[in-house]
Amino acid sequence: MPVIDRAITFPKGLNWTKPLGMTQNTPPGDRIAKVIARAGLASRREAEQMIQQGRVSVNGKVINSPALNVTPEDKVVVNGKVVGTPDEARIWLYHKPVGLVTTTKDEQGRPTIFDKLPEDLPRVMSVGRLDLNSEGLLLLTNDGGVKRKLELPSTGWLRKYRVRVKGQPKDENLEPLRKGLVIDGERFQPMMVTLDRQQGANAWLTVGLREGKNREIRRAMTDLGLTVNRLIRVSYGPFQLGQLKSGAVEELRRKVIRDQLGLESAPEVKSAKPQKPKGNTVRRKPRPNRAGKTP
């Protein structure tokens, strides 16, 4: 079969290193919502809402769409204040007590974790949530990008909980949790579950999971006929609750953040002493979390 040799002339002005249909020139800078979140003023979703509400201007002009890239040369103003240099990414460990909700505001007027955090703490966001009746380790960060990274299912970090249930389950009764459940049409991924000890009418379990669906452990236990009457998160990936007292906050050192997340720009923290919460909240002394002993 003869080879046909044809000369092809490409139209001028097109970048033929990219497939047709793709944007030829990407605007410089970062998305405006990302810049606002990186500055510690709001989460990216909150920033997008601010923009839609007309509370953000760029170079003197109010914008109403988050589909805009800005550079350090642009003047971004949020609620009348100029957005300065973004704060360095920081992470804190917080021992959430029972009785606080993990939201900035609560429609029912219940106290939130943000009502009890130390006054000298900068604006922070929670990584995931713990419900009203749950306690233990909650990660806080001033960086929206870090928050999303830590919450992504693809991160695959194991979260461990000490769980007290009413009843006297046998190890074989817990096997459905290890295989994965389907509750009300919703698929729950397999959990790591060990039966630690029986204490009267209650049993203590250690539960590990890699996803964080709403009230996942409580719903799974209820499906097995067990009632959770205490739930304590003791670790989130490599971060441990340890002996951090209820209501206390401790900032992670730069080396720990760098090693675990690769955040090279994280600031060096000279002191990582736990900070006292606001108010006269009663702090319970955490009991040992070792397997086989009541936490």
TISELO-326577 format. One record per residue: residue number from 1; residue in three letters; chain; x, y, z of N, C-alpha, C in turn. Coordinates in pm, whole numbers. Layout:
LOFI    n  res  chain  n_east  n_north    n_up  ca_east  ca_north   ca_up  c_east  c_north    c_up
LOFI  NUM  ALA      A       X        Y       Z        X         Y       Z       X        Y       Z
...
# end
This chain:
LOFI    n  res  chain  n_east  n_north    n_up  ca_east  ca_north   ca_up  c_east  c_north    c_up
LOFI    1  MET      A      85     -119       0        0         0       0      89      124       0
LOFI    2  PRO      A      67      216     -94      154       334    -102     136      426      16
LOFI    3  VAL      A     243      490      55      239       586     165     208      723     108
LOFI    4  ILE      A     107      788     162       66       920     115     131     1025     202
LOFI    5  ASP      A     205     1114     143      274      1220     215     202     1351     189
LOFI    6  ARG      A     142     1406     297       70      1531     283     127     1636     378
LOFI    7  ALA      A     136     1756     331      181      1866     416      58     1926     484
LOFI    8  ILE      A      61     1938     618      -51      1992     695     -13     2127     751
LOFI    9  THR      A     -95     2226     728      -70      2360     780    -165     2387     896
LOFI   10  PHE      A    -109     2414    1018     -191      2442    1136    -227     2590    1141
LOFI   11  PRO      A    -349     2622    1179     -387      2763    1194    -299     2829    1298
LOFI   12  LYS      A    -268     2955    1274     -184      3028    1368    -263     3062    1495
LOFI   13  GLY      A    -189     3077    1607     -251      3121    1732    -302     3010    1819
LOFI   14  LEU      A    -290     2883    1777     -335      2772    1859    -216     2697    1915
LOFI   15  ASN      A    -231     2651    2039     -127      2572    2104    -156     2425    2077
LOFI   16  TRP      A     -83     2365    1986     -111      2228    1945     -49     2124    2038
LOFI   17  THR      A       4     2170    2151       52      2074    2253     -63     2031    2341
LOFI   18  LYS      A    -181     2097    2329     -298      2063    2408    -410     2015    2316
LOFI   19  PRO      A    -493     1920    2362     -605      1873    2280    -701     1986    2249
LOFI   20  LEU      A    -767     1977    2135     -867      2075    2100    -977     2078    2204
LOFI   21  GLY      A   -1029     2195    2232    -1136      2208    2330   -1084     2250    2465
LOFI   22  MET      A    -951     2236    2490     -895      2276    2618    -857     2423    2613
LOFI   23  THR      A    -862     2486    2730     -823      2627    2738    -677     2642    2703
LOFI   24  GLN      A    -648     2733    2615     -512      2750    2569    -426     2827    2669
LOFI   25  ASN      A    -485     2925    2735     -410      3007    2828    -481     3009    2964
LOFI   26  THR      A    -420     2948    3065     -477      2946    3199    -442     3077    3270
LOFI   27  PRO      A    -542     3147    3324     -514      3273    3393    -417     3251    3509
LOFI   28  PRO      A    -326     3343    3532     -230      3328    3641    -298     3342    3777
LOFI   29  GLY      A    -229     3295    3883     -282      3311    4017    -365     3194    4063
LOFI   30  ASP      A    -437     3215    4173     -523      3112    4233    -666     3161    4238
LOFI   31  ARG      A    -759     3066    4251     -899      3100    4264    -920     3190    4386
LOFI   32  ILE      A   -1009     3286    4371    -1031      3385    4476   -1076     3319    4607
LOFI   33  ALA      A   -1162     3218    4599    -1208      3151    4721   -1093     3081    4793
LOFI   34  LYS      A   -1001     3025    4715     -885      2958    4773    -796     3058    4845
LOFI   35  VAL      A    -778     3176    4785     -695      3281    4847    -754     3326    4979
LOFI   36  ILE      A    -886     3343    4983     -953      3386    5106    -941     3279    5213
LOFI   37  ALA      A    -960     3152    5173     -948      3042    5269    -805     3029    5319
LOFI   38  ARG      A    -708     3046    5230     -567      3034    5266    -525     3143    5364
LOFI   39  ALA      A    -594     3257    5359     -565      3367    5450    -628     3346    5587
LOFI   40  GLY      A    -703     3235    5602     -762      3203    5731    -889     3279    5762
LOFI   41  LEU      A    -952     3339    5661    -1072      3419    5685   -1200     3337    5679
LOFI   42  ALA      A   -1196     3227    5608    -1316      3144    5591   -1276     3015    5521
LOFI   43  SER      A   -1366     2918    5524    -1343      2799    5444   -1370     2836    5299
LOFI   44  ARG      A   -1333     2751    5206    -1356      2783    5065   -1505     2796    5036
LOFI   45  ARG      A   -1585     2709    5094    -1730      2717    5071   -1786     2846    5128
LOFI   46  GLU      A   -1741     2884    5248    -1787      3009    5309   -1744     3129    5226
LOFI   47  ALA      A   -1622     3121    5170    -1571      3229    5085   -1659     3245    4961
LOFI   48  GLU      A   -1699     3134    4901    -1785      3139    4783   -1920     3204    4817
LOFI   49  GLN      A   -1971     3175    4937    -2097      3236    4980   -2080     3386    5000
LOFI   50  MET      A   -1965     3427    5058    -1937      3569    5075   -1935     3642    4941
LOFI   51  ILE      A   -1874     3577    4843    -1866      3636    4710   -2005     3654    4651
LOFI   52  GLN      A   -2088     3553    4662    -2223      3560    4608   -2308     3665    4680
LOFI   53  GLN      A   -2271     3695    4804    -2343      3796    4883   -2290     3937    4860
LOFI   54  GLY      A   -2189     3949    4772    -2134      4080    4741   -2046     4138    4848
LOFI   55  ARG      A   -1980     4052    4926    -1897      4099    5037   -1749     4099    5002
LOFI   56  VAL      A   -1718     4070    4875    -1578      4062    4833   -1557     4152    4711
LOFI   57  SER      A   -1446     4226    4712    -1410      4308    4596   -1266     4282    4558
LOFI   58  VAL      A   -1238     4299    4430    -1103      4282    4377   -1067     4407    4299
LOFI   59  ASN      A    -960     4473    4342     -914      4596    4277   -1025     4701    4269
LOFI   60  GLY      A   -1103     4708    4379    -1206      4811    4388   -1339     4775    4327
LOFI   61  LYS      A   -1351     4658    4267    -1476      4618    4203   -1536     4496    4275
LOFI   62  VAL      A   -1662     4510    4317    -1731      4400    4384   -1754     4287    4285
LOFI   63  ILE      A   -1723     4165    4326    -1744      4050    4239   -1859     3965    4291
LOFI   64  ASN      A   -1921     3889    4203    -2033      3804    4245   -2016     3660    4199
LOFI   65  SER      A   -1898     3627    4148    -1872      3489    4105   -1734     3446    4153
LOFI   66  PRO      A   -1722     3324    4206    -1592      3274    4251   -1503     3228    4137
LOFI   67  ALA      A   -1554     3234    4014    -1476      3188    3898   -1379     3298    3855
LOFI   68  LEU      A   -1285     3327    3943    -1188      3433    3917   -1054     3397    3982
LOFI   69  ASN      A    -948     3415    3907     -813      3395    3960    -752     3530    3997
LOFI   70  VAL      A    -680     3532    4110     -613      3654    4153    -467     3624    4184
LOFI   71  THR      A    -384     3725    4175     -241      3713    4204    -208     3802    4323
LOFI   72  PRO      A     -86     3792    4378      -48      3878    4490     -56     4027    4458
LOFI   73  GLU      A     -53     4062    4328      -61      4202    4290    -203     4257    4299
LOFI   74  ASP      A    -303     4169    4304     -442      4213    4312    -478     4250    4456
LOFI   75  LYS      A    -562     4351    4469     -608      4394    4602    -743     4329    4630
LOFI   76  VAL      A    -743     4235    4723     -865      4163    4759    -916     4215    4894
LOFI   77  VAL      A   -1043     4254    4898    -1103      4308    5020   -1224     4223    5058
LOFI   78  VAL      A   -1227     4177    5183    -1338      4097    5233   -1400     4168    5352
LOFI   79  ASN      A   -1529     4198    5342    -1599      4269    5449   -1528     4398    5488
LOFI   80  GLY      A   -1474     4468    5387    -1410      4596    5412   -1266     4589    5458
LOFI   81  LYS      A   -1211     4468    5472    -1074      4452    5517    -989     4390    5406
LOFI   82  VAL      A    -870     4445    5389     -779      4395    5287    -722     4261    5329
LOFI   83  VAL      A    -723     4166    5237     -666      4034    5263    -515     4044    5249
LOFI   84  GLY      A    -444     4016    5357     -299      4026    5355    -233     3897    5315
LOFI   85  THR      A    -107     3885    5353      -31      3764    5322     -94     3646    5395
LOFI   86  PRO      A    -118     3535    5328     -178      3419    5393     -96     3371    5513
LOFI   87  ASP      A    -168     3330    5617     -101      3273    5733     -39     3139    5696
LOFI   88  GLU      A      66     3103    5765      125      2971    5743      29     2864    5793
LOFI   89  ALA      A      31     2749    5728      -57      2639    5767     -17     2587    5905
LOFI   90  ARG      A    -114     2574    5993      -91      2525    6128    -199     2423    6165
LOFI   91  ILE      A    -166     2332    6256     -260      2229    6299    -254     2218    6451
LOFI   92  TRP      A    -372     2203    6512     -381      2185    6657    -456     2055    6688
LOFI   93  LEU      A    -421     1993    6800     -497      1881    6854    -589     1937    6961
LOFI   94  TYR      A    -713     1896    6959     -811      1946    7057    -886     1826    7116
LOFI   95  HIS      A    -894     1823    7249     -970      1717    7316   -1112     1769    7338
LOFI   96  LYS      A   -1200     1734    7245    -1339      1780    7252   -1413     1713    7367
LOFI   97  PRO      A   -1477     1793    7453    -1559      1734    7559   -1698     1697    7507
LOFI   98  VAL      A   -1771     1619    7584    -1911      1590    7555   -1992     1719    7577
LOFI   99  GLY      A   -2096     1736    7497    -2186      1850    7518   -2160     1969    7430
LOFI  100  LEU      A   -2064     1960    7338    -2036      2069    7245   -2060     2021    7102
LOFI  101  VAL      A   -2115     2110    7019    -2136      2075    6879   -2019     2130    6798
LOFI  102  THR      A   -1987     2062    6686    -1872      2101    6604   -1917     2187    6488
LOFI  103  THR      A   -1976     2302    6520    -2018      2397    6419   -1986     2537    6471
LOFI  104  THR      A   -1979     2635    6381    -1953      2772    6424   -2074     2832    6494
LOFI  105  LYS      A   -2194     2796    6446    -2318      2842    6508   -2417     2727    6514
LOFI  106  ASP      A   -2502     2727    6616    -2601      2620    6629   -2740     2680    6635
LOFI  107  GLU      A   -2830     2632    6550    -2966      2686    6544   -3042     2665    6673
LOFI  108  GLN      A   -3003     2561    6750    -3072      2533    6876   -3008     2604    6995
LOFI  109  GLY      A   -2905     2684    6967    -2842      2760    7074   -2750     2679    7164
LOFI  110  ARG      A   -2712     2560    7121    -2623      2479    7202   -2480     2532    7192
LOFI  111  PRO      A   -2399     2512    7298    -2261      2561    7294   -2180     2487    7188
LOFI  112  THR      A   -2087     2557    7123    -2003      2498    7020   -1859     2490    7069
LOFI  113  ILE      A   -1779     2413    6998    -1638      2403    7037   -1569     2539    7026
LOFI  114  PHE      A   -1617     2624    6933    -1554      2753    6912   -1584     2851    7026
LOFI  115  ASP      A   -1688     2821    7103    -1718      2903    7221   -1618     2876    7334
LOFI  116  LYS      A   -1554     2761    7330    -1469      2717    7441   -1320     2716    7409
LOFI  117  LEU      A   -1283     2746    7284    -1141      2745    7249   -1069     2863    7313
LOFI  118  PRO      A    -938     2851    7336     -860      2961    7395    -875     3090    7315
LOFI  119  GLU      A    -881     3203    7384     -904      3331    7318    -789     3372    7225
LOFI  120  ASP      A    -667     3324    7255     -553      3365    7173    -534     3276    7050
LOFI  121  LEU      A    -625     3181    7029     -616      3096    6912    -666     3173    6790
LOFI  122  PRO      A    -597     3165    6674     -646      3234    6554    -774     3166    6503
LOFI  123  ARG      A    -831     3220    6397     -949      3157    6339    -913     3019    6288
LOFI  124  VAL      A    -986     2918    6331     -957      2780    6291   -1082     2712    6241
LOFI  125  MET      A   -1061     2602    6168    -1169      2518    6118   -1146     2377    6171
LOFI  126  SER      A   -1252     2304    6193    -1237      2167    6239   -1220     2074    6120
LOFI  127  VAL      A   -1140     1971    6139    -1122      1866    6038   -1224     1758    6069
LOFI  128  GLY      A   -1331     1753    5992    -1438      1659    6023   -1515     1704    6146
LOFI  129  ARG      A   -1592     1612    6201    -1674      1647    6318   -1679     1532    6418
LOFI  130  LEU      A   -1716     1568    6539    -1758      1472    6641   -1894     1521    6690
LOFI  131  ASP      A   -1991     1431    6703    -2124      1477    6738   -2132     1521    6885
LOFI  132  LEU      A   -2247     1573    6922    -2269      1632    7054   -2225     1541    7169
LOFI  133  ASN      A   -2258     1413    7159    -2231      1320    7268   -2101     1243    7254
LOFI  134  SER      A   -2021     1277    7155    -1891      1212    7136   -1781     1303    7188
LOFI  135  GLU      A   -1669     1243    7223    -1557      1319    7278   -1427     1268    7218
LOFI  136  GLY      A   -1318     1335    7254    -1189      1288    7208   -1122     1379    7108
LOFI  137  LEU      A   -1034     1320    7027     -945      1396    6940   -1018     1460    6822
LOFI  138  LEU      A    -999     1592    6809    -1050      1667    6695    -935     1754    6646
LOFI  139  LEU      A    -906     1748    6516     -800      1829    6459    -856     1966    6417
LOFI  140  LEU      A    -778     2070    6442     -814      2206    6403    -704     2261    6313
LOFI  141  THR      A    -740     2342    6216     -641      2403    6128    -687     2542    6086
LOFI  142  ASN      A    -592     2626    6051     -624      2760    6001    -625     2764    5849
LOFI  143  ASP      A    -605     2649    5786     -588      2643    5641    -694     2555    5576
LOFI  144  GLY      A    -772     2615    5485     -878      2540    5419    -826     2426    5334
LOFI  145  GLY      A    -709     2445    5271     -651      2339    5189    -610     2220    5273
LOFI  146  VAL      A    -554     2245    5389     -514      2136    5480    -638     2062    5528
LOFI  147  LYS      A    -744     2137    5559     -869      2076    5605    -921     1976    5501
LOFI  148  ARG      A    -926     2019    5375     -977      1931    5270    -888     1809    5252
LOFI  149  LYS      A    -757     1831    5258     -663      1721    5240    -681     1615    5348
LOFI  150  LEU      A    -700     1659    5472     -714      1565    5583    -848     1493    5581
LOFI  151  GLU      A    -949     1555    5519    -1083      1496    5517   -1106     1403    5398
LOFI  152  LEU      A   -1021     1411    5297    -1042      1331    5176   -1039     1181    5208
LOFI  153  PRO      A   -1138     1106    5158    -1137       961    5178   -1011      897    5121
LOFI  154  SER      A    -956      958    5015     -837       901    4951    -715      906    5043
LOFI  155  THR      A    -719      993    5145     -609       998    5241    -596      863    5311
LOFI  156  GLY      A    -711      801    5339     -710       665    5394    -658      652    5535
LOFI  157  TRP      A    -656      760    5611     -606       752    5748    -704      678    5838
LOFI  158  LEU      A    -651      592    5920     -733       516    6014    -769      603    6134
LOFI  159  ARG      A    -895      601    6171     -942       673    6290    -986      570    6393
LOFI  160  LYS      A    -930      580    6512     -960       481    6615   -1045      541    6726
LOFI  161  TYR      A   -1136      458    6777    -1229       501    6881   -1234      395    6991
LOFI  162  ARG      A   -1252      443    7115    -1286       355    7225   -1436      369    7243
LOFI  163  VAL      A   -1507      258    7237    -1652       261    7235   -1708      174    7347
LOFI  164  ARG      A   -1795      231    7428    -1864       154    7532   -2007      131    7489
LOFI  165  VAL      A   -2048        7    7488    -2184       -28    7445   -2256     -102    7558
LOFI  166  LYS      A   -2386      -84    7561    -2468      -155    7658   -2500     -293    7602
LOFI  167  GLY      A   -2466     -395    7676    -2490      -531    7630   -2370     -619    7657
LOFI  168  GLN      A   -2384     -743    7621    -2277      -841    7641   -2249     -915    7509
LOFI  169  PRO      A   -2194     -844    7414    -2170      -907    7283   -2056    -1007    7287
LOFI  170  LYS      A   -2064    -1106    7203    -1954     -1200    7182   -1875    -1153    7059
LOFI  171  ASP      A   -1753    -1200    7047    -1671     -1156    6936   -1736    -1188    6801
LOFI  172  GLU      A   -1802    -1305    6793    -1865     -1342    6667   -1983    -1250    6632
LOFI  173  ASN      A   -2043    -1185    6734    -2152     -1092    6708   -2105     -967    6633
LOFI  174  LEU      A   -1973     -941    6640    -1917      -821    6579   -1869     -844    6436
LOFI  175  GLU      A   -1877     -968    6389    -1827     -1001    6256   -1892     -921    6144
LOFI  176  PRO      A   -2023     -892    6151    -2084      -810    6043   -2016     -675    6027
LOFI  177  LEU      A   -1963     -617    6136    -1894      -489    6126   -1765     -503    6045
LOFI  178  ARG      A   -1700     -618    6061    -1573      -641    5991   -1595     -668    5842
LOFI  179  LYS      A   -1712     -715    5808    -1744      -745    5668   -1805     -626    5596
LOFI  180  GLY      A   -1864     -535    5674    -1930      -419    5614   -2080     -436    5617
LOFI  181  LEU      A   -2150     -330    5653    -2295      -334    5665   -2363     -248    5559
LOFI  182  VAL      A   -2490     -278    5535    -2575      -191    5453   -2693     -154    5541
LOFI  183  ILE      A   -2703      -24    5575    -2809        23    5664   -2892      126    5591
LOFI  184  ASP      A   -3019       99    5578    -3112       189    5507   -3059      222    5368
LOFI  185  GLY      A   -3004      121    5303    -2955       139    5167   -2817      203    5158
LOFI  186  GLU      A   -2756      236    5270    -2625       300    5270   -2517      199    5307
LOFI  187  ARG      A   -2414      192    5226    -2307        96    5245   -2202      149    5341
LOFI  188  PHE      A   -2172       71    5445    -2067       105    5540   -1948       15    5512
LOFI  189  GLN      A   -1830       76    5500    -1709        -1    5474   -1673      -85    5597
LOFI  190  PRO      A   -1600     -195    5575    -1559      -281    5688   -1482     -201    5794
LOFI  191  MET      A   -1506     -235    5919    -1439      -171    6032   -1345     -270    6099
LOFI  192  MET      A   -1246     -217    6166    -1160      -299    6251   -1220     -294    6391
LOFI  193  VAL      A   -1257     -409    6445    -1325      -413    6574   -1264     -520    6663
LOFI  194  THR      A   -1234     -482    6788    -1189      -580    6888   -1271     -564    7013
LOFI  195  LEU      A   -1304     -674    7076    -1377      -674    7202   -1274     -674    7314
LOFI  196  ASP      A   -1266     -563    7386    -1161      -547    7486   -1196     -608    7622
LOFI  197  ARG      A   -1312     -573    7675    -1349      -629    7805   -1497     -608    7833
LOFI  198  GLN      A   -1549     -690    7921    -1687      -675    7967   -1682     -611    8105
LOFI  199  GLN      A   -1766     -511    8127    -1770      -442    8255   -1915     -430    8298
LOFI  200  GLY      A   -1960     -529    8373    -2099      -532    8415   -2192     -543    8297
LOFI  201  ALA      A   -2284     -446    8284    -2380      -447    8175   -2324     -385    8047
LOFI  202  ASN      A   -2200     -340    8053    -2139      -274    7937   -2018     -350    7886
LOFI  203  ALA      A   -1987     -327    7760    -1867      -385    7700   -1787     -271    7634
LOFI  204  TRP      A   -1653     -283    7643    -1564      -184    7579   -1506     -243    7452
LOFI  205  LEU      A   -1515     -167    7344    -1463      -209    7214   -1363     -106    7163
LOFI  206  THR      A   -1272     -150    7078    -1187       -58    7002   -1230      -71    6857
LOFI  207  VAL      A   -1264       42    6796    -1315        43    6659   -1227      133    6573
LOFI  208  GLY      A   -1190       82    6456    -1112       161    6360   -1184      169    6227
LOFI  209  LEU      A   -1187      286    6168    -1251       303    6037   -1176      406    5955
LOFI  210  ARG      A   -1199      402    5824    -1128       492    5733   -1220      587    5660
LOFI  211  GLU      A   -1346      587    5695    -1439       684    5639   -1517      746    5755
LOFI  212  GLY      A   -1577      859    5730    -1641       929    5840   -1784      968    5812
LOFI  213  LYS      A   -1870      871    5789    -2011       902    5765   -2077      946    5895
LOFI  214  ASN      A   -2185     1021    5882    -2253      1077    5997   -2298      968    6096
LOFI  215  ARG      A   -2252      979    6220    -2289       887    6328   -2269      740    6288
LOFI  216  GLU      A   -2163      715    6216    -2141       583    6157   -2133      472    6261
LOFI  217  ILE      A   -2054      491    6364    -2036       386    6465   -2165      363    6541
LOFI  218  ARG      A   -2232      468    6581    -2357       454    6656   -2463      381    6574
LOFI  219  ARG      A   -2473      416    6446    -2573       352    6361   -2539      205    6339
LOFI  220  ALA      A   -2411      175    6322    -2370        36    6300   -2397      -49    6424
LOFI  221  MET      A   -2367        6    6542    -2391       -68    6665   -2540      -90    6689
LOFI  222  THR      A   -2619       12    6659    -2764        -1    6674   -2817     -112    6584
LOFI  223  ASP      A   -2760     -124    6465    -2803      -228    6372   -2775     -368    6429
LOFI  224  LEU      A   -2676     -379    6518    -2644      -507    6582   -2718     -526    6714
LOFI  225  GLY      A   -2802     -429    6749    -2877      -439    6874   -2799     -388    6995
LOFI  226  LEU      A   -2695     -309    6971    -2613      -254    7079   -2631     -103    7086
LOFI  227  THR      A   -2631      -49    7206    -2646        95    7227   -2516      155    7275
LOFI  228  VAL      A   -2465      255    7203    -2341       322    7242   -2373      423    7352
LOFI  229  ASN      A   -2305      412    7466    -2325       511    7571   -2198      592    7603
LOFI  230  ARG      A   -2091      564    7531    -1973       650    7537   -1888      623    7413
LOFI  231  LEU      A   -1838      731    7352    -1757       716    7231   -1644      819    7236
LOFI  232  ILE      A   -1521      771    7233    -1403       856    7245   -1311      831    7125
LOFI  233  ARG      A   -1284      934    7048    -1185       919    6940   -1046      933    7002
LOFI  234  VAL      A    -962      833    6981     -830       834    7042    -718      862    6942
LOFI  235  SER      A    -748      852    6812     -645       886    6714    -708      919    6580
LOFI  236  TYR      A    -636     1000    6502     -677      1036    6366    -552     1025    6281
LOFI  237  GLY      A    -540      915    6208     -416       890    6135    -300      879    6232
LOFI  238  PRO      A    -192      953    6210      -76       945    6297     -89     1028    6425
LOFI  239  PHE      A    -196     1106    6436     -210      1197    6550    -286     1129    6664
LOFI  240  GLN      A    -231     1137    6784     -285      1066    6899    -341     1163    7003
LOFI  241  LEU      A    -449     1121    7071     -506      1199    7180    -412     1197    7300
LOFI  242  GLY      A    -353     1081    7327     -259      1069    7438    -320     1113    7570
LOFI  243  GLN      A    -245     1192    7644     -290      1238    7775    -343     1382    7772
LOFI  244  LEU      A    -376     1431    7652     -431      1566    7641    -562     1573    7718
LOFI  245  LYS      A    -572     1668    7810     -689      1676    7896    -811     1728    7822
LOFI  246  SER      A    -927     1691    7871    -1052      1733    7809   -1061     1884    7804
LOFI  247  GLY      A   -1087     1939    7685    -1098      2083    7667    -968     2152    7631
LOFI  248  ALA      A    -856     2079    7638     -726      2141    7612    -691     2137    7463
LOFI  249  VAL      A    -602     2229    7423     -557      2242    7285    -405     2237    7282
LOFI  250  GLU      A    -350     2166    7184     -205      2157    7171    -166     2173    7025
LOFI  251  GLU      A     -74     2264    6994      -33      2285    6857      77     2187    6818
LOFI  252  LEU      A      67     2136    6696      169      2045    6646     293     2122    6605
LOFI  253  ARG      A     409     2063    6626      534      2125    6587     554     2117    6435
LOFI  254  ARG      A     637     2206    6386      661      2214    6243     713     2082    6187
LOFI  255  LYS      A     803     2017    6258      863      1893    6209     756     1784    6193
LOFI  256  VAL      A     661     1779    6287      556      1677    6280     468     1702    6159
LOFI  257  ILE      A     431     1828    6136      347      1861    6021     421     1831    5891
LOFI  258  ARG      A     549     1869    5887      628      1845    5766     640     1696    5737
LOFI  259  ASP      A     667     1617    5840      685      1473    5820     556     1404    5777
LOFI  260  GLN      A     445     1446    5835      318      1377    5809     243     1429    5687
LOFI  261  LEU      A     256     1558    5659      178      1617    5550     262     1679    5440
LOFI  262  GLY      A     391     1693    5464      476      1753    5363     454     1902    5347
LOFI  263  LEU      A     408     1969    5454      385      2113    5448     514     2184    5488
LOFI  264  GLU      A     598     2209    5390      729      2266    5417     723     2405    5478
LOFI  265  SER      A     615     2478    5450      609      2616    5495     550     2631    5635
LOFI  266  ALA      A     523     2520    5702      464      2529    5834     560     2599    5930
LOFI  267  PRO      A     510     2683    6023      596      2757    6112     652     2672    6223
LOFI  268  GLU      A     768     2709    6271      827      2642    6385     756     2687    6511
LOFI  269  VAL      A     709     2595    6590      640      2628    6713     734     2606    6829
LOFI  270  LYS      A     768     2710    6900      864      2698    7009     808     2620    7126
LOFI  271  SER      A     680     2636    7151      621      2567    7264     494     2498    7221
LOFI  272  ALA      A     479     2376    7261      358      2301    7226     283     2264    7352
LOFI  273  LYS      A     292     2350    7454      223      2322    7578      73     2335    7557
LOFI  274  PRO      A      -6     2245    7617     -151      2253    7600    -203     2387    7650
LOFI  275  GLN      A    -300     2444    7575     -361      2570    7614    -492     2544    7685
LOFI  276  LYS      A    -520     2628    7783     -642      2610    7860    -762     2665    7783
LOFI  277  PRO      A    -876     2598    7793     -995      2646    7723   -1052     2768    7794
LOFI  278  LYS      A   -1143     2839    7724    -1206      2955    7783   -1311     2913    7885
LOFI  279  GLY      A   -1340     3003    7977    -1447      2980    8073   -1405     2887    8185
LOFI  280  ASN      A   -1504     2852    8266    -1479      2764    8380   -1532     2625    8354
LOFI  281  THR      A   -1503     2574    8236    -1552      2441    8201   -1484     2336    8285
LOFI  282  VAL      A   -1558     2235    8321    -1504      2126    8401   -1436     2028    8308
LOFI  283  ARG      A   -1312     1995    8339    -1235      1904    8253   -1216     1773    8327
LOFI  284  ARG      A   -1258     1666    8266    -1240      1534    8326   -1103     1480    8294
LOFI  285  LYS      A   -1042     1416    8390     -913      1355    8367    -932     1228    8287
LOFI  286  PRO      A    -873     1220    8165     -893      1100    8082    -832      979    8146
LOFI  287  ARG      A    -903      869    8138     -853       744    8191    -767      673    8088
LOFI  288  PRO      A    -688      578    8128     -599       509    8032    -677      453    7915
LOFI  289  ASN      A    -617      464    7795     -682       415    7675    -627      281    7628
LOFI  290  ARG      A    -544      219    7712     -483        95    7668    -588      -15    7657
LOFI  291  ALA      A    -567     -100    7558     -662      -209    7537    -674     -293    7662
LOFI  292  GLY      A    -797     -326    7695     -819      -411    7811    -848     -331    7936
LOFI  293  LYS      A    -837     -199    7928     -866      -117    8044    -965       -9    8006
LOFI  294  THR      A   -1051       25    8099    -1152       126    8074   -1087      262    8055
LOFI  295  PRO      A   -1121      335    7948    -1061       465    7926   -1114      567    8027
# end
